[in-house]
Amino acid sequence: MSIARLSRDRKRQLGQYLTPESTAVAIVKKLKLSPNARVLEPSFGKGAFIFPILDSFASVLPRNEFLEWCATHLYGCEIDKKAYSEFTEAWRSRSLGDVPSGLELCDFFTWLPPAFDRTIATDRQRYFLSSREYFDLIIGNPPFGGSIEPTIQDELDAIFGMRDGKKIKKETYAFFIVKSIDLLKPGGQLVFICSDTLLTIATMTGLRSWLQNNCDVHISEVPGTFSDTNQNMLILTLTKQHVRPTHITVFEKTVSLEHIETTPNLSWRIDADLAKYFTEMTIGDKMVATSGMTIGNNKLFLRQIVDGRIEEPYEFAYTEEKITLEREIERARLGKLSQRRISQVKDLEERGATEKGIVWKQLETPKCITIPHKEYCYYNKVTSQIIYAEPEWVIFWRDDGDYVYTFKKTGNWYLHGVGGMKYFGREGLSWALIAHRLYARYLPSGFILDSGAPCAFLRNGVDHDELFFILGWALTDTCNRILKNVLNHTRNIQSKDFERLPYPVWVSPECKHKAVMAIKDMLAKVRAGQNFSFKSKEIGALNRLYEWQEGQITEVAVNRKTPRQLTFF
Ligand SMILES: C[S@@+](CC[C@H](N)C(=O)[O-])C[C@H]1O[C@@H](n2cnc3c(N)ncnc32)[C@H](O)[C@@H]1O
């Protein structure tokens, strides 16, 4: 592996995207720092925040008091030796004497401030039984997407993985925030630069819930720009409170907790206008959504249909491959296997055991095959067409896909699962996974599903016309505003995001009928060769059919725990 690649990988593993000096200075300038404040920077890197903090104290305190403050009130952790040694060099170059003992080369997750009772035996008990509220200010830019030391992951999950009965995602920035809030005194402040995914993504719902119930939450823009990462960042300022606030502030707008709590993901990007759409019912009450599979080698199995035919360049066959430990490790996650698996594989290797694999050879002349054909299935690859797209791809599907499944099973660990398998072949809806809005279209039965185009299928017993009604809704501007502003503002549109969309209960039965007819009509027209775009007048008309109608609620979900029942007013 090249040195550049190694250092890039290391940087990614450590979530090491350093804060530009001007940004850190601008953030620190806004703080009201008191000489009694105990300050922690939990991942200080080369000291982007520490030095501006020192500068602000150095200018107001006499030198002896300033040095005393550094020795007794300043704490920090940094896990990376290289960053730490650059930091210590920078410290010494300022003639500040030795680096204070509070600034340590260590892992923040296992580090404990002096307040902890070190006589308590286990990490978990020590953490929960000690008095933890020690700091007045915790500031920094915690690692985003970094990896957590595998040997302590379970222990950390037991300590930080649950708050107020809700799951906290095992992610470096989430656990950094949780531990930091634990370490703050009541009334203390946390100021972190962090990824703006915090605002909506579903996996951070538990974190948002805990923070908004225990802190004053203030989200603001990061001054300046980061060249180190293209991830959008924000400043998260939390003031620890024991009284639950009524609202949070997001980019100078007040967002009420009441509105946040209407949304299934506790979105911090909700507003009063969009909150009304979140009645009890979601699309998930009518449809189940799923991602599709990742083949691992599209070229090997996918063929493009041209004039009703494909060209097959390969001849496939089954083979028996020797099982070896080396091969097993090669395809394991992080190149690691459990001791139990190692001894199982060793045993199989010694006995000369084999597993089914596939082989293929390039044909001298590709075979020309007319589609449909019993050994090929239509494949639902991503497209930006809306309403409907003619099948453009097929997948080699001899023996009900066994060649593809065998290829995946004998490949790298991440190929072993088959996403959406139980929905293969069903009629439903589909859209592009990565898009700025839903490019929604009808999916006829008979398709194998690809991960780039998630799909949704009617739940058992749901009226067939709902497929067209929901397709119409997915094409409207309002639905997309809700999706991209409130439910998930990142570029992906996951299957669960689709399920979380409000189901349009406010549409009257008359408008609903019109919408279903309009979609069926457009579908017939696309099949006959016509194209529609979001600018087409027919889509404009759909927008009007799904408009909010005050006082109109046609359906409510009565009790989600029992089989879905519908009540009509
Ligand atoms: C986004 S950088 C920010 C560094 C510095 N705070 C700044 O603003 O420039 C995150 C830092 O966290 C460090 N880090 C990653 N995991 C850590 C851990 N478990 N404990 C302490 N530091 C960690 C990385 O080495 C990196 O220096």
The ligand as an ORCA input file, in Angstrom:
! r2SCAN-3c Opt
* xyz 0 1
  C     -11.494     16.222     13.790
  S      -9.896     16.069     14.527
  C      -9.847     17.532     15.463
  C      -8.580     17.824     16.163
  C      -8.565     19.156     16.877
  N      -9.537     19.157     17.949
  C      -8.874     20.265     15.916
  O      -9.944     20.854     16.069
  O      -8.089     20.523     15.009
  C     -10.198     14.786     15.664
  C      -9.019     14.384     16.499
  O      -9.440     13.341     17.365
  C      -8.372     12.446     17.562
  N      -8.981     11.221     18.076
  C      -9.617     10.245     17.399
  N     -10.088      9.305     18.231
  C      -9.747      9.710     19.480
  C      -9.947      9.166     20.788
  N     -10.623      8.027     20.928
  N      -9.455      9.826     21.837
  C      -8.778     10.994     21.688
  N      -8.551     11.554     20.474
  C      -9.029     10.930     19.399
  C      -7.740     12.369     16.187
  O      -6.421     11.900     16.227
  C      -7.836     13.826     15.737
  O      -6.681     14.529     16.089
*
